[in-house]
Amino acid sequence: MLPVLYSFRRCPYAMRARMTLIYSSINPELREVLLKDKPSSMLAISAKGTVPVLQLPDSNVLDQSRDIMHWALAINDPQQWLDEEIATSISELIDYNDNQFKTHLDHYKYWERFPAESKNFYRTQGESFLQRLEQQLNNQRYLLADTISMADIALFPFIRQFAFVDKSWFDQAPYPKLQAWLQELLDSRLFLAAMKKLPPWHEGDSPVSLYQ
C-alpha cells in the first residue's frame, strides 16, 4: 500500500511537502483537493481540514508540512538537505518564516481584508525578511550553505508567493541574490514536477501518483 497525499498544488505548505517527497524518491498516491469541497476521507483522518495531509501505509497520519518533510528526509536525503551542522539554523529560519513572515505575506497578499494599513505598509513589513535573506545569500549560494538545504525548499513557496503579489515591483527591488535564488528554484525539476496539474480528486477515482 502506498502513502496517500492530500494536497493542493498552489498551497505553499503542500508545495514544499511535494517537492521534498519527490526529492526523496517517495511517490505517494496524489489526491488533489479542492479547498472549497474537501473530501470526507481527508477530514476523517485530519480534522484541521487543511493540506497537506499524508496518510502512511501503517495508517498513521502526518498533517503538518514540516513533519512530512522530516519524515521523507529521514528515509532518503541524498544531498543532505538536513545537514546536522546547520540543523538549528534550518529550524530557526523555518520558524520565522512560518510564524512571522507568513503573517506579513497574508496581510500583503490579501491587504483588502486588512484595511487598517495600506498594501505598501504590509509589503514593507515583509521586506525585512527579504533583506535578511538577501544578506545571507551574499555569503553563500543558498540560504544557509553553498548547497541546498531543507530551509531553501521550506521557504521557497512563500517567497514565491510574496514575489508574485506584484512581480513587477519584486523584479526591480534591490534583492538581486534573492531574485536569482528564486528563479533557480522556479526553473528546477523539483518545482516543475511538484506543480503537476490535476483535476480535483473524488472518491472512486483511479489512483494517480505524485510523479511519473
C-alpha positions in Angstrom: 0.0 0.0 0.0 1.3 3.4 -1.0 1.1 6.5 1.2 -1.7 8.8 0.2 -1.1 12.6 -0.1 -4.0 15.0 0.0 -2.7 18.2 -1.5 -3.4 21.4 -3.4 -0.5 22.3 -5.6 -0.7 26.1 -5.1 -0.7 25.9 -1.3 2.9 26.8 -0.2 2.8 24.2 2.6 1.7 21.5 0.2 4.2 22.7 -2.4 7.2 22.2 -0.1 6.0 18.8 1.0 5.5 17.7 -2.6 9.0 18.9 -3.6 10.6 17.0 -0.6 8.7 13.8 -1.4 9.9 13.9 -5.0 13.5 14.7 -3.9 13.4 11.7 -1.5 12.1 9.4 -4.3 8.8 8.8 -2.4 5.9 8.5 -4.8 2.6 8.5 -2.9 -0.8 8.4 -4.4 -1.8 12.0 -5.0 -5.3 13.3 -4.3 -5.7 16.9 -5.4 -8.0 18.7 -3.1 -10.4 21.5 -4.0 -10.3 23.6 -0.8 -14.0 24.6 -1.2 -15.0 20.9 -1.4 -12.7 18.9 0.9 -13.1 15.2 0.6 -14.7 13.5 3.6 -11.9 10.9 3.6 -9.4 13.6 4.3 -11.4 15.2 7.0 -11.9 11.8 8.6 -8.2 11.4 9.2 -7.3 15.1 9.8 -9.8 17.4 11.5 -7.8 20.5 10.8 -9.1 20.5 7.2 -6.0 21.9 5.6 -3.4 20.5 3.2 -1.1 18.7 3.0 -2.1 15.5 4.7 -0.1 12.3 4.3 -1.6 9.0 5.3 1.1 6.4 5.8 0.7 2.7 4.9 0.5 1.9 8.6 -2.5 4.3 8.9 -0.5 7.0 10.8 -1.2 10.5 9.6 1.1 13.5 9.1 -0.8 16.7 8.6 1.9 19.3 9.1 4.2 20.0 6.1 7.4 20.2 8.2 6.6 16.7 9.6 6.1 15.4 6.1 9.4 16.9 5.1 11.3 15.5 8.1 9.7 12.0 7.5 10.7 12.0 3.9 14.3 13.2 4.6 14.7 10.5 7.3 14.0 7.9 4.7 16.2 9.4 1.9 18.3 12.5 1.9 20.9 12.0 -0.9 22.1 15.6 -0.9 22.0 16.2 2.9 19.3 18.8 3.0 19.2 18.1 6.7 22.9 18.7 7.4 23.3 18.3 11.1 25.8 21.2 11.3 23.2 23.7 10.3 20.1 21.9 11.7 19.5 24.5 14.3 19.7 27.3 11.8 17.4 25.5 9.5 14.8 25.2 12.2 15.1 28.8 13.3 14.7 30.1 9.8 11.7 28.0 9.1 10.2 29.0 12.4 10.4 32.7 11.5 9.0 32.1 8.0 6.1 30.1 9.2 5.2 32.3 12.2 6.2 35.9 11.4 6.7 36.2 7.7 3.6 34.2 6.8 1.5 36.8 8.7 3.1 39.6 6.8 2.7 37.7 3.5 -1.0 37.2 4.1 -1.6 40.8 5.0 0.3 41.9 1.9 -1.4 39.4 -0.5 -4.9 39.9 1.0 -4.4 43.5 2.0 -8.0 44.4 1.2 -9.1 42.2 4.1 -6.9 44.2 6.5 -7.9 47.8 5.9 -6.1 49.1 9.0 -3.0 49.7 6.9 -2.1 50.1 3.2 -0.8 47.4 0.9 2.6 49.1 0.8 2.8 49.1 4.6 2.3 45.3 4.7 4.8 44.9 1.9 7.4 46.8 3.9 6.8 44.6 6.9 7.5 41.5 4.8 10.6 43.2 3.2 12.5 43.0 6.4 12.7 39.2 5.9 13.7 39.7 2.2 16.5 41.9 3.3 17.7 39.3 5.8 17.7 36.6 3.1 19.5 38.8 0.7 22.3 39.4 3.2 22.5 35.6 3.8 22.8 35.0 0.1 25.7 37.4 -0.1 27.6 34.8 1.9 26.8 31.6 0.1 24.9 30.3 -2.9 21.8 29.2 -0.9 20.2 30.4 2.3 22.4 28.6 4.8 25.2 26.9 2.7 26.7 26.5 -0.7 24.3 23.6 -1.3 20.5 23.4 -0.9 19.1 22.7 2.5 15.7 22.0 3.8 15.4 25.7 4.6 15.6 26.7 0.9 12.7 24.3 0.0 10.7 25.2 3.0 10.9 29.0 2.4 10.8 29.0 -1.4 7.0 28.7 -1.9 6.4 31.6 0.5 9.0 33.9 -1.1 7.5 32.9 -4.5 4.0 33.9 -3.3 5.3 37.2 -1.9 7.1 38.0 -5.2 4.1 37.3 -7.3 1.8 39.6 -5.4 3.4 42.3 -7.5 6.0 40.7 -9.7 7.0 44.0 -11.5 7.8 45.5 -8.1 9.8 42.4 -7.0 11.8 42.2 -10.2 13.1 45.8 -9.7 13.6 45.6 -5.9 17.1 45.7 -4.6 17.4 41.9 -4.0 19.4 40.5 -6.9 20.7 37.5 -5.0 17.2 36.6 -3.8 15.8 37.1 -7.3 18.3 34.8 -8.7 17.7 32.2 -6.0 14.0 32.3 -6.6 14.4 31.9 -10.3 16.7 28.9 -10.0 14.1 27.2 -7.8 11.3 28.2 -10.2 13.2 26.5 -13.0 14.1 23.4 -11.0 13.0 19.9 -11.9 11.5 19.5 -8.4 9.3 22.5 -8.6 8.1 21.7 -12.1 7.3 18.1 -11.1 5.6 19.2 -7.9 3.3 21.6 -9.8 1.7 18.8 -11.9 -1.8 20.0 -12.6 -4.6 17.5 -11.8 -8.4 17.8 -11.5 -9.8 17.6 -8.0 -9.9 14.0 -6.6 -13.2 12.3 -5.9 -14.0 9.1 -4.2 -13.7 6.2 -6.6 -11.2 7.9 -9.0 -8.4 5.8 -10.3 -5.1 6.3 -8.3 -2.6 8.8 -9.6 1.0 9.1 -8.4 2.7 12.3 -7.4 5.2 11.9 -10.2 5.9 9.6 -13.1 
